[in-house]
Amino acid sequence: MLQGKHILLGITGSIAAYKAATLTRLLIKQGATVKIVMTPLAKEFITPVTLATLSKNTVLSEFFHHDDGSWNSHVELGLWADVFIIAPCTANSLAKMANGIADNLLLTSYLSVRCPVVIAPAMDMDMYAHKATQRNIATLQQDGVSFIEPPCGELASGLEGKGRMAEPEAITQWLSDFFDKKESLKKKILITAGPTYEAIDPVRFIGNYSSGKMGFAIAEEAANRGAEVILITGPVQITTTNPRITRIDVKSAQEMYEAALQHFPTVDGAILSAAVADFTPVTKHNIKIKEKQSLSVDLKPTPDIAQELGKIKKTEQVLAGFALETNNEFEHAKAKLEKKNFDFIVLNSLADKGAGFGYDTNKITIIKRTGDVIKYDLKSKKEVASDIISVFSSLS
Ligand code: C5P
C-alpha cells in the first residue's frame, strides 16, 4: 500500500505519457498524494488539465509563471517527495540526467531531490539497446537511481522489442514493494565506519585511506528501511542528516572500542565496516616532536573490536564484518569469519577495479557462517549497502 506516501511523478515526452493518467489514478487509489512535473514536450502527448484533475494538484512544467512572475520551487518539491518516479523517461531525458543537465523543471527537480529516484524508460528498442543509452543507464545506476526495466512487446513504431514503458500496474506494484521493503527493518543496528587516527603527538597520527563512504551508505540504507542506527565513526568528511541515525564521532581505535562495547548489548546486531588501525604508538608525546635525523615510533596492538564483540555476542544478535584483501582473499576472509565469530563477512578485494577505499563503487562477495557464498557485480556503494542490509535482515 502507498497510504500517505508523497510521490513526485515526472513525465517526459514519449507516446507512453498517456499511461501516466492511469498511473496517477492507481497511485491515488492506493492512498498516495501525487504531484506531477512534466517536460514541455510531454504536454504534446497528454494535457496538464487531465493530470491536474486526476492528481488533484497543479501540474508543474515551467520555471516561472509569466503572468505574475512567481516561480515554481523545484527545491520544495524535492524536499516534499518520498520518491521521484519518472515514467515515462525518454532516452533524451535519461541522457540529460546522467550528465547533470538542468534545462527544464523536471531536470532541476532531479538534481534537487533527496529521496530515492526511480526511472521507467520508454523508447524504441534500438534506442534502448544503443551503447549511449546503456552507458547513461549505467551512470545513473552508479548514482543510485533505480530502474523499472521495460518489458518486451509491441512498440509505437510497430516493431517488437524491449523499450516500451512498464505497465502502470507493474510500476504501482514496484513502488508498493519498495516502500514495504524500505520500512520493514524494525531493528536497532550498530555500525562502525571510517578510519581511526592513532596519535603520535598533538599534530601527527597514524591513519589509513578509509573514506567512510561504505559504512555511511550502510547506515543510510538501514535507516531508510526503518532501522534505528548507532553509527560510530572515525574522522571522515561526510555529514549525516537522517533522524534515525545517532552518530558518535571518535578518533582512535580505543575510543571506537569503548563506544562499541557500551552500545553493543543494546542492539540487535552490528556491521563493522571501520578500517580500524591495527597498531597505535606506545607513547603519545604531549608536545610536538621536533625535527630529528631519524625517529622510531614503538607500536602496540589496538583492541580488536570485532573479536571482542564476537566473544560477547548473544545467539539472537547478528554480527558482520569486512575483509579488505589483496591476495588469497577467500581464505583470509573465511579465517576472519571464524576468528571474529561473524555471522557473515563482506569480502572486497583491492585487486578489483573500482573496489575499496575512496571509490563510489564496490565489488563484494558475502560469505556466510553457513558456508553460503554470494558474489555480486561492481555496483554503487548505495546498492552494495542494500545487498548487505538484505543479507543482514534475512539473518536477524
Ligand atoms: O583483521 P582485519 O582488520 O582485516 O578485520 C577486518 C574486520 O574486523 C572489519 O570488520 C573491521 O571493522 C574489524 N576490526 C575491528 N577492530 C580492529 C580491527 C578490525 O573491529 N581492531
Residues whose N, C-alpha, C, O or C-beta is under 5 A from the ligand:
A	BS01	C5P	L272 S273 A274 A275 V276 A277 T302 P303 D304 I305 A306 G321 F322 A323
